[in-house]
């Protein structure tokens, strides 16, 4: 349920910062916050899980967000992007889900453990990075999941 509520929170943030806050400041604030969260998430993910594709997906999302901040500062706040920028955004937006799909196939056991760990997490846990389990030490991870 938490990932769905996180998605709703994202939708609200997109509306508020994309429509209600004056542009380009709204886009700069939104994409900067997303870049910070994803870059922290990438570091936490790598340190706790060692899952390379998931970590790179988060890092890539952070870089994409920084690029969207730069585009907003250049007068192209999301979603008012030039056609060339839309190609960049669409291509970049596909990379993350593909990397997560690859991760789910390459590291099935850790991916399944992460899924079980997420079952009782909240939106706040996702926002603060607490939804990422420590899978580097499999024994400790299994004990945490069983709790």
C-alpha positions as CSV (number, residue, x, y, z in Angstrom):
1,X,0.0,0.0,0.0
2,X,2.9,2.4,0.8
3,X,4.2,2.5,-2.8
4,X,0.7,3.4,-4.1
5,X,0.4,6.2,-1.5
6,X,3.9,7.3,-2.4
7,X,2.6,7.5,-6.0
8,X,-0.3,9.6,-4.9
9,X,2.0,11.9,-3.0
10,X,4.1,12.3,-6.2
11,X,1.0,13.2,-8.1
12,X,0.0,15.8,-5.6
13,X,3.6,17.2,-5.6
14,X,3.5,17.4,-9.4
15,X,0.3,19.3,-9.4
16,X,1.3,21.7,-6.7
17,X,4.8,22.4,-7.9
18,X,3.9,22.2,-11.6
19,X,0.6,24.3,-11.6
20,X,0.3,26.3,-8.4
21,X,3.8,27.4,-7.7
22,X,5.2,30.0,-10.2
23,X,7.4,28.6,-12.9
24,X,10.3,27.8,-13.2
25,X,10.7,27.9,-9.4
26,X,8.1,25.2,-8.9
27,X,9.9,22.8,-11.3
28,X,13.3,23.7,-9.8
29,X,12.1,22.9,-6.2
30,X,10.3,19.7,-7.3
31,X,13.1,18.2,-9.4
32,X,15.8,19.2,-6.9
33,X,13.9,17.4,-4.1
34,X,13.5,14.3,-6.3
35,X,17.2,14.5,-7.2
36,X,18.2,14.6,-3.5
37,X,15.9,11.8,-2.5
38,X,17.1,9.6,-5.4
39,X,20.8,10.2,-4.9
40,X,20.5,9.4,-1.2
41,X,18.4,6.4,-2.1
42,X,21.0,5.2,-4.5
43,X,23.7,5.4,-1.9
44,X,21.6,3.7,0.8
45,X,20.5,1.0,-1.7
46,X,24.1,0.2,-2.7
47,X,25.4,0.2,0.9
48,X,22.6,-1.9,2.3
49,X,21.7,-4.3,-0.6
50,X,24.6,-4.4,-3.0
51,X,22.1,-4.5,-5.8
52,X,23.8,-2.8,-8.8
53,X,21.0,-2.3,-11.2
54,X,18.6,-0.9,-8.6
55,X,21.3,1.4,-7.3
56,X,22.2,2.6,-10.8
57,X,18.4,3.1,-11.6
58,X,18.1,5.5,-8.6
59,X,21.4,7.3,-9.5
60,X,20.2,7.6,-13.1
61,X,16.9,9.1,-11.9
62,X,18.8,11.6,-9.8
63,X,20.9,12.7,-12.8
64,X,17.7,13.0,-14.9
65,X,16.1,15.1,-12.2
66,X,19.2,17.4,-12.2
67,X,18.9,17.7,-15.9
68,X,15.2,18.7,-15.5
69,X,16.3,21.4,-13.0
70,X,18.7,22.7,-15.6
71,X,16.1,22.7,-18.3
72,X,13.7,24.5,-16.0
73,X,16.3,27.2,-15.4
74,X,16.7,27.5,-19.2
75,X,13.0,28.2,-19.6
76,X,11.7,24.7,-20.2
77,X,10.0,23.7,-16.9
78,X,8.5,20.2,-16.9
79,X,6.0,19.5,-18.6
80,X,6.6,22.4,-21.0
81,X,9.6,20.8,-22.6
82,X,10.8,21.4,-26.2
83,X,10.4,18.3,-28.5
84,X,14.1,17.4,-28.2
85,X,13.9,17.5,-24.4
86,X,10.8,15.3,-24.5
87,X,12.8,12.7,-26.4
88,X,15.5,13.0,-23.7
89,X,13.0,12.7,-20.9
90,X,11.1,9.8,-22.4
91,X,14.3,7.8,-23.1
92,X,15.6,8.5,-19.7
93,X,12.3,7.6,-18.0
94,X,12.4,4.1,-19.5
95,X,15.9,3.4,-18.1
96,X,14.8,3.1,-14.5
97,X,12.0,0.6,-14.9
98,X,14.2,-1.5,-17.3
99,X,17.0,-1.6,-14.7
100,X,14.6,-2.6,-11.9
101,X,13.3,-5.4,-14.2
102,X,16.8,-6.6,-14.9
103,X,17.5,-6.5,-11.1
104,X,14.5,-8.6,-10.4
105,X,15.7,-11.2,-12.8
106,X,19.4,-11.2,-12.0
107,X,19.1,-11.1,-8.2
108,X,15.9,-12.9,-7.6
109,X,16.5,-13.9,-4.0
110,X,17.5,-10.4,-2.7
111,X,14.7,-8.8,-4.8
112,X,12.1,-11.2,-3.2
113,X,13.5,-10.4,0.3
114,X,13.2,-6.7,-0.4
115,X,9.6,-7.2,-1.5
116,X,8.8,-9.1,1.7
117,X,10.5,-6.4,3.7
118,X,8.4,-3.7,2.1
119,X,5.1,-5.3,3.0
120,X,4.8,-3.3,6.3
121,X,6.5,-0.1,5.4
122,X,4.9,3.3,5.2
123,X,5.2,6.3,2.9
124,X,7.4,7.9,5.6
125,X,9.7,4.9,5.4
126,X,10.0,5.3,1.6
127,X,10.7,9.1,1.9
128,X,13.4,8.5,4.5
129,X,15.0,5.4,2.9
130,X,14.0,3.0,5.6
131,X,12.2,0.9,3.1
132,X,15.6,-0.4,1.8
133,X,16.6,-3.5,3.8
134,X,20.1,-4.6,4.8
135,X,20.6,-7.5,2.4
136,X,24.4,-7.5,2.4
137,X,24.4,-9.8,5.4
138,X,21.8,-12.4,4.3
139,X,21.4,-13.9,7.8
140,X,20.7,-10.6,9.4
141,X,18.3,-9.7,6.6
142,X,16.3,-12.9,7.1
143,X,16.0,-12.2,10.8
144,X,14.7,-8.7,10.1
145,X,12.2,-10.0,7.6
146,X,10.9,-12.6,10.0
147,X,10.3,-9.9,12.7
